Amino acid sequence: MKNHMVIWRHFARVAVIAAICAVGQSCTTEVGHILMAGFAEQAGTPGRVALQISNELQQLGIDGFALLLKVQATPSAFYVSVPEHEQGRKRIILLDREDERRIGDAVIAEMKTHGAFYNDAKQEKRVRKIAQRINKVLPEPLPLNIYLQKDEQVNAACLLDGSVFVTSGLLKAITDDQQLAAVLAHEYGHAVARHGSENVTKMLMQSAGETVIAETLAARSDGGGKAGVLIMASYGLGSKYGVLLPYSRTMEYEADRLGTLYMARAGYDPNAMIKVFEMFQKMSPGDNVFSEFLSTHPMNQKRIDNVRLVIANEIR
């Protein structure tokens, strides 16, 4: 969390630069971007980081300049708590629901052009029926966008907007509807907790950190040299395994808990979540300290034990 907040404080500081561009109502978004580029050159590294973040958001179909202004005006609005957790873990999330929908639409459109989906009326009806039942008990109903993906890998995924992908491999492996409900409830847990948007925010902040380090090294007389390459490599590893993956493990535990609660509320047997995890655990290559540390989806005994605790303590 400490490293995460260091990057955020840097981001918040450069957001003030963006606010300079808000010269009354006559400052349109296009003008704002032009002014932002000019101020970025004058402000040095912080300004260029702000511009880089703005450009990356533009690539996602989001007005990065306008977002920077919002962050500067109301930074507290971007701290979002994970739902239904006593600890109330708060994250910085830059995207709103409309941004998530826009990104989801773009991803789906691209996957369709590559022929990623297939038609199977029977399986689609099966998945949709279970998803609809779970969706009804969510604190905030999500769009019932269900996609069958041609992939022999046993997997399911959830986009930022709540769209759910289920692979043909998963549907072959899981024929029991209780267990399929466990998989879908877990994915909806990710969507409700907005883990996808949290990851996008982290990637944008990581890019900002890399820019700062790269320009600091370039300012040295030797251009950084061998030491500079090593520092960049260390930062990359530290950022990936020290900031991103620990939160990814946390996200999995959060989605496990939320998914177990949601499937129980929908009338499914929450013990099916344990059965699915035990099946996946047998499929895992191993559970040693390295695989758990480097994996974004660790399937280990701790996840199973956590679900048992949720069933014992939170489900009546």
ABEGO torsion letter per residue (X at the ends): XAAAAAAAAAAAAAAAAAAAABBEAABBAAAAAAAAAAAAAAAEAAAAAAAAAAAAAAAAGBBAAAAAAAAAABAAAABBBBBGBAAGBBBBBABBAAAAAAAAAAAAAAAAAAGABBBBAAAAAAAAAAAAAAAAABABBBBBBBBBBBBABBBBBBBAAGBBBBBAAAAAABABAAAAAAAAAAAAAAAAAGAAAAAAAAAAAAAAAAAAAAAAAAABAAGGEAAAAAAAAAAAAAAAAAAAAAAAAAAAAAAAAAAAAAAAAAGBBAAAAAAAAAAAAAABAEBBAAAAAABABBBBAAAAAAAAAAAAAABX
